[in-house]
Amino acid sequence: MTIKYAKITNEETKLCEVGIGTNTEFYQSIGMIPMEVEQGYNGGWYLMGYAPAEPEKTYAEKRLAEYPPIGEQLDMIYWDKINGTTLWQDIITTIKEKYPKE
């Protein structure tokens, strides 16, 4: 539970403008009142219980988050060629199987 000086700026979404700091006299002078607010995944502040849920990531976004950086992948490919191994292919295949195309 977070109580801050706030003012609802969008009645439909319950998006709020929130005061930062302790100048309660100033916040009251611009129409803010103490409210229970929460910060949404998008960085906005909302009346408690109204923050939007983060959208489900696509398979492509999930894959991208798990792939090793390109430099590491190139190094794996190089050493696979030198050593006759399949480390890079195994890692990429595991990620693609974990997050198949939808």
N, C-alpha and C positions, 0 to 999 in steps of 0.2 A: 504494500500500500504506500503510495507516494502522494502526499498532500502538498500542493504548490499553489501559488496565486496564479489563476488562469482565467481566461475568457474564451467561451466557445465562439469560434469564427465560422463554423459550418454546422448548422443545425442537423443536416441530414447525416453527415459522417461523424459528427461530434469532435471534429478536429479543433484543437485548442491552441491559443496563443498562451505561452507560459512565461512567467516572470522568473528571471534568474537573479539570485541574490537575496538580500534581506530588506530591501527598501519597501516595506509593506505600505507605507503611506503613499508612495508614488503609485504602486500597483493598484491600490484602492482608488486613487484619483483618476485612473484610466479605465475603470470599470472591471478590474479583476477581483475575484473573490477566491478564498481557499476552496480547492476542489481536489477530489481524488482523481489523479491522472496517471496514465501509463504511456510509455514511449513505444511506438510501433516499430516494426522491422525496418520501415522506410525512414526512420528518424523523426517523424512527426509525433506530436503529443496529442493524446485523445482522452476524453472522459473515460474513466475506468470501465472496462468491459467493452469498449468500442474500437480498440485498436485492430486494424485489419490483420488477418492471418497472412503469413508469408506464403506466396503461391508455391505449389509443388514444383520442384525443379524438373526440367525435361531430362530425358535419358542423355542427351548431348551435354547438358550442363553438369550432370552427375559424372559422366565420363571425363570431361575436361578437368574437373576438380581432382580426379584420381590419377590422370596421366602424369608420369614424371616430366620434369622440364625437358624441352627439346634438346638442350645440350647433353643432358644425361642419357636421353634416348639415342642420340648419335654416338655417344661413347659406348653404349651397350651394343649397338649395331656393329661398330668397329671391332670390339673385342669378340663378339659372336663370330665375325668373319675370320679373325685371327685364330680363335680357339676351336672353331667348328661347333659352337654351342648355339642355343636358341633362347637365351635369356630374354632378349627384347621381345621376341614373338610370344613367348610364354606370358610375360607380364601384360602385353597389350591384349592378347586373347582372353586372359582372365578378366580384365576390365570390361571388354566388349561382351563377354558372357554374363557378367554381373549386371550390366545395364544394356540389355538388348534394345535394338531399334523398336520403337513403339508402332 
